Amino acid sequence: MTAQTAPEEKGLFDPLQTVDYLDSRYADASPEQVIEGALKYFGDQFALVSSFGSESAVLLHIASRVSKDIPVLFLDTGKLFGETKRFRDRLSEDFGLTDVRTILPDANELQAEDPKGALWTKDTNKCCYFRKVRPLDKVLDGFEAWASGRKRFQGGVRSLLPHFEAADGRVKINPLAFWTKEDVTAYLEENNLPRHPLVAEGFASIGCMPCTDRVQEGESDRAGRWRGQAKAECGIHLSLTENTRILSSK
């Protein structure tokens, strides 16, 4: 493939070639241009995945300016804060999002793996797998690409994020990859966007209620996630191979 020839023009979909193609056009583009490019390329095979967390309003607002009809996938693990669900409803209405889909874990799998709802007390990786990784993988069967709000400044494995990457036969898109914390704060303020209600209570990164803690001054935003554990990611941003390796290492 040359930089001038899109893979789809040959009737093919190869994630690696597609990433090269999109990078040649949007590697240094703005978040809005990245989303516009993804929507133009993938059409209805493109979705956003949002936690409706502390900074989610930024990506959702930018996406709504491109198209209010982009599917937004929200993983309801059954362990979320009530404030998060209400924030989902508020942002959906404020931004006019027309296709917000709430994705639930498989009831039969939960009955088999977590019948008492206490798996998180023994194995957080396995809990995340059945409540987030598996449900998302199933629903993404209908999409070739998905975007999320990950950013380099969040550190860890995110520190080298590109705008486009290939994983598990799809293209993952990070429109805000190059934004700084200051960029995010400025966008929220300039556009008068609502904040997740738990931010005012000291929560900087908000996931499931049992595994989310307040952060102290000087700590990173994600310090309150799985506090006291080596775990830093829920698993949806790891490959299926990586998830399998983590689960089998127990």
C-alpha positions, 0 to 999 in steps of 0.5 A: 500500500502506498500513502496515496492509496486507501486499503478500502479502495482495494476492498480490503481491511487490514488493521496494520495497513489501515493504521499506516494509511490514517497515520499518514493523514492524521498523525498530527491532527487535532482531536476533531480532525482525527474523529472526522477522519475515522468517521469518514474512513469507517462510517458505521463501523466506528464507535466511541467507548466512554466510561463517562468518567472525570474527563469524558465530557471532553471527547464526547463534546468534540465527537458530538460536534462531528456527528451526534450519531456516532455510537457511544458504548458505555460499559455498565459493570454493575459496580459503578457509582450511581453518579456515573450513570446520572452523568451519562444521562446528563451528557447524552442529553446536553450533547444531543448524543443519539446512540448511547448504548449501555453494555452489560456483562453476560448474566450467565457468565456472572452467575458462573464466575461471580455469583455473590458479586464479590469477585473483586475482593479476591481477583480484580483482574478476573472481575474486570475481565468478565465485567468489562473486557468480555462484554466489550469484546462481544459488542465490538464484533460489529465494528472495525474501529473504536476510540477512547479518551486515553492520553499520554500524560496519564502515564504507564503504558499510555505514555507513548500512545499514538493516534492510531494503533492496531489490536485484536483485528481492529483499529484503536483510536486515541484522539486526545493522545497528545493533549496535556492535562492543561489542554483538557482543563482549558477545554472543559472551562472554555466550553463550560462543560459539566464535570463528573460530580465525584471530581469535587469530592476528590476523585480524579479517575473514576471507575467501579465503586469498590476499586476507586479511591480519592487521590491525594495532593501530588498523586497522579490522577490514576493513583486511586484506581486499584490502590495498593495493587500493581494493577493499572489497567482494567484490561479493555486496553490490553490485547486479548492475548495479554488478558489471557496471560494475566488471568493464567498467571494466577 
